[in-house]
Amino acid sequence: MSPIPFPLPSEDRTTSPHTGWTRAHWEATADGLLDAAWKWATPGRALLDLPGRPSRSGVRSDGLEGYARTFLTAAFRVAGAEGKDPHNWLERYADGLTAGTRTAGRDDAESWPLILDHTVFGQPMVESASVAIGLRLTRPWLWDRLDGATQDRAEEWLRGALRHTPAPNNWYLFPFSVAGFLESVGRGDAETGRARQRALDLLEVWYRGEGWYADGDGRAFDHYNGWALHLYPVLDAYLSGDEELSALYGARLSEHLESFSLMFGADGAPMHFGRSLSYRFAAGAAVGMGAVSGHTPLAPGVSRRLVSGSLRYFLERGSVGADGLLSLGWHGPHDATLQVYSGPSSPYWASKAFVALLAPAEHPLWTAREEPTPSEGPDRVLSLPSPGLLVQSTRADGVVRLHNHGSDHVRPHEGETADVADPLYARLAYSTATGPTADANTADNHLSVRVGGSRSTRVRIHPLGAGHGDGWGWAASWHTPVFPEGPPTWPGLRVESVTVVRGRYELRVHRVLGAPAGSRAEETGWATGQQDAVSSALHGLHGWAELEDVRAPQGTAFTRWAVLPRLGADVEGTELLVALASLTAEEQPAPLPTAVSGVNVDGDTVEVAWADDGSMTRVGFAPLEVTHRLR
């Protein structure tokens, strides 16, 4: 564990038996992060130029990002303390707002960049939402004390978000948030009304059920559900007191938390899945917003266990360096976790976790005794047909696994090419204890077809269904293998995949259709390091010929160097391939071959008998049918 580079209060193991953390730890963490970041402020306080490689948006936009995202932390900190500001954070942000908007758009030492379309260095639109929410939260102590001219300049800058085109996803909630602030201070008009209604209309298009939104018109389901698509409308309704919006979006948040709360390991780690993972403990924002607004199925002690566990998890594993700054990465710095839009200040969207501070000290979120997280209870299997996900948690080791048969982050207008394949979405499975291997290394948790020396990747995922019963569950999808060299696809080549889970076991069944002569199929398991607490295993049950270990020298977000098991077999035409996989932190787990007592394959149907209780899993294709029953 890494030392935390700022002072924290003593632990309270009476109220918080699992984490030891209290509300005071949250305030101290907020102050520590802010103090470190403000050492990099410009003289006029308009920009925080944190060290590190610039983003593609340029250093001026990165400086605004530093101001805006840390402002969220300060705003939650001060608003939650009913205006008490012992470190005078708001004075600094007021000065920065004045300097940044005085000559916005000028290329000088302090001026903020203008807000333009997302296609033209549009990052300032993202930051406008954080500025607007910060101003809304701290209105009595900051906005109301500004002179009229400064307020007018700030409004004019913010209105750039209403007058330009967002990216076609959660970005529409940025002008929504700007409009909400302007209306809250009596500056609303038809323009703000249009921006708000436009976002609300799109939320209805993107809502797919079971508490899950797609991040745009495609099938991107990830952490943006919690720290954006649920957070912004529920926070807006909470601050405005709009009971109608609160009821609608609050009910969706509550349903989301039914499944999302299971996606944290017993050690506090959120699921390592999807983009922008350098936001780290922002994953707890939805849990905190649910507790603050009352729209949650979780007991207060469970909510605090989740959010405090996640915050502590990252702080103790090097996410904050000796200089007190959040690094670009997961635990510590990790380039493969990043996207091209990531800059030195990007990790400070982690500020969204501090929404929990809007619950005052006497709130049950802070006074109730901590309770175990869902992953610390009995083994759970939960299928989510709407996003095409299957969640599997095991009490023995506190590890949670996410089997992905529906989230691909491919936009509807994009073709399927290998260069848009994303390791953070393309894999069959993710977990709270492992990360995907880097692009240049062998892909983990992947079924590839190799033709002429070129291995296929998985790009667009087509869900076929999901379901669960008592102690077991399944999810299925199909994809067209896409190749980085040679022909991008082969006519008629298709892979249908089914994952069935029970306990720590994953039954993986694939039907390869239309494989050209001379093809080879390969299936990989989980990537783990030699010093990891978790171990990975893979065992062929039908159709596979060889098993070997392969290395991933670039490692993962959890280990600098990794090894993963790989099965291989020659295939042609239609082939049925069956394997058993496992990821576990149990000491000396039973070998995988002992888990299955028999396998029977009849055409496109496979039956697997389990050794522990004699139960039978049956997977059939054309039509797809998955059943599990006791004999």
Residue, then its C-alpha position, 0 to 999 in steps of 0.5 A: m500500500s502507498p502512503i497517502p500524501f496528506p494528513l487524515p483523521s484517526e480511523d473510526r472502527t466503531t461506526s465504520p468497521h470496514t473502512g474506518w473512514t468518516r465524513a471527516h476523512w472525505e473533507a480532509t481528502a478534498d482539502g488535500l487534493l485541492d491544496a496540491a492542485w492549487k500550487w499550479a495555479t496561474p497568478g490570476r487564478a484562472l487556470l491550473d496548469l498541472p504537470g504532465r503531457p498535454s491533451r489533444s485540446g492544448v494546454r490552455s484548455d487543460g488549464l481550464e480543465g484544472y480550474a473547473r474540475t477542482f472547482l467541483t471538489a471545492a463546491f461540494r466541500v463548501a456546500g456540504a459544510e453550509g458555506k464554511d470555507p476554512h481554506n478560502w477555496l471559494e475566494r480563489y475560484a471567484d478570482g479565477l472566474t473574474a480573470g478567466t472571463r475578462t477577455a475570454g478567447r484571448d491568447d494571454a496568461e489568464s483568459w479562458p478559451l471560448i466554448l465551440d463545437h465539439t469538433v473544434f477543440g470542444q473540451p471547454m464545453v465539458e468544463s462549462a458544466s463543472v463551472a456551472i454546477g460549482l457556481r450553482l452549489t455555492r451561489p450564496w457565497l460566490w456568485d451572489r457576491l460577484d459584481g454585475a459586470t463579472q456575472d454578465r461576462a460569466e454568463e456570456w462565456l457559459r452561453g457558448a455551451l448553449r450555442h454550439t454542438p456537443a458530441p453525440n453522447n452525454w455531452y448534451l448534459f453539459p449545456f443542460s447543466v449550464a442552462g440549469f444554473l442560469e435559470s437558477v439565478g434568474r437568467g433563463d430564457a428560450e435558449t436555456g429552455r431549449a438546451r434543457q429540453r433537448a437533453l431530456d429528450l435524448l435521455e429518453v432515446w438513450y434509456r434502454g431499461e433496467g437503470w441503464y442508458a446508452d452513452g449516445d445512439g450506439r451500445a456504449f454501456d459503462h461508468y458514464n451511466g453513473w458519473a454523467l447520465h444519472l448524476y446530472p439530471v438527478l443532481d439538477a432535480y435535487l437542487s431545483g426541487d423539481e419533484e416530477l423530474s426527481a421522481l422520473y430520474g430518481a427511479r432510474l438511478s435507484e434501479h441502476l444502483e440495484s445492479f451497479s452496486l454489485m460492481f465493486g469488489a470487496d476491496g473497494a475496487p470498481m469494475h475496470f471496464g470502459r473508457s475514462l478510467s482515470y476518473r477512478f473513484a468518480a465511480g462512486a458518484a452514483v452511489g453518493m447521489g442516490a444516498v443524498s437524494g434518497h433515490t437508492p435501494l441501498a441502506p445508508g451503511v452500505s452506501r458509505r461502505l461503497v463510496s469510502g471503500s472506493l476512495r480509500y482503495f485508490l488513495e492507498r494504491g498510488s493514485v495520488g503521487a508524493d506531490g498530492l496530484l492525481s496521476l493519469g492512470w488507475h493505481g498509479p500512472h498507466d498509459a494504456t488506461l488513457q484516451v487521446y482526450s486525457g490531459p493532466s487535469s482529466p483525473y479530477w473528474a474524480s471530484k464527482a465522488f464528493v457529491a456525497l458531501l452534500a449529505p450533512a454530518e447528521h445524515p444517515l449516510w454518515t451516521a449509520r454503521e457501515e454494512p457489507t457491500p453486495s459483493e461481500g454477501p453470498d455468491r451472486v449472479l445477475s443478468l442485465p439483458s438491456p445492456g447485455l451484461l452478466v455480473q458474477s461475484t464470489r464471496a470467498d474472494g470478493v472478486v466481481r466479474l463482468h461478462n460483456h455481451g452487449s457494450d461495444h462503444v461503436r457508434p451507429h455510423e461507424g464501419e467495422t474496422a480493426d482500428v476502432a477496436d477498443p480493449l476496454y470494451a472488446r473483451l469477453a470479460y472484465s473484473t475488479a481485480t484485473g485489467p485488459t492487456a495492451d493493444a500490442n500484446t495478446a488480447d485477454n478474454h478473447l475468442s479470435v480466428r486466425v486466418g493467414g497469420s492475422r488474428s481477428t478482433r471483436v468490434r461491434i457486439h450483437p446481443l442475443g439475450a441474457g438470463h439468470g436463475d438460482g446461483w447461475g446465469w448466462a449471456a450471449s452475443w455474436h460478432t463478425p471477426v475483423f482483421p487488422e491485416g489482409p481482408p478486413t472480414w471474410p464472407g460468412l465468417r461469424v462467431e456466436s458466444v455464450t457465457v454461463v456462470r456459476g460460483r467462480y466458474e465460467l463456461r464459455v461456448h462458441r460456435v464459429l461459422g464459415a471459417p475459411a480453410g486453414s483457419r485457427a481459433e484461439e481463446t484466452g483467459w484472464a491476464t494476471g501477474q506473478q505477484d497478483a492475489v488472483s490466479s487465472a485458469l483455462h481448460g478446454l472441454h470440447g474442440w480445443a487441441e492445445l493449451e499454453d501460457v502466453r506473456a503480456p510484457q506491457g502488463t495491465a493496470f494491475t500488474r506491470w507484467a502479465v501471463l494469460p492462458r490460451l487454447g488453440a485449435d484448427v477450424e474450418g466451416t462450422e465448429l463448436l468450441v467449449a471451455l471452462a475459465s476461472l479467475t479467483a483469489e482463493e488459495q489453492p483452488a481446485p483444478l478446473p477439470t475436476a469441476v465438470s463430470g461430463v460433456n456431451v456434444d450433439g451437433d450444435t448442442v452441448e451439455v455439461a454436467w457439474a461434478d459438485d451437485g450433478s446439475m446439467t447446463r445445456v447450450g443450444f444454437a439455432p435457435l439459441e437456448v440456455t438451460h440449467r437444471l438439477r438432474 
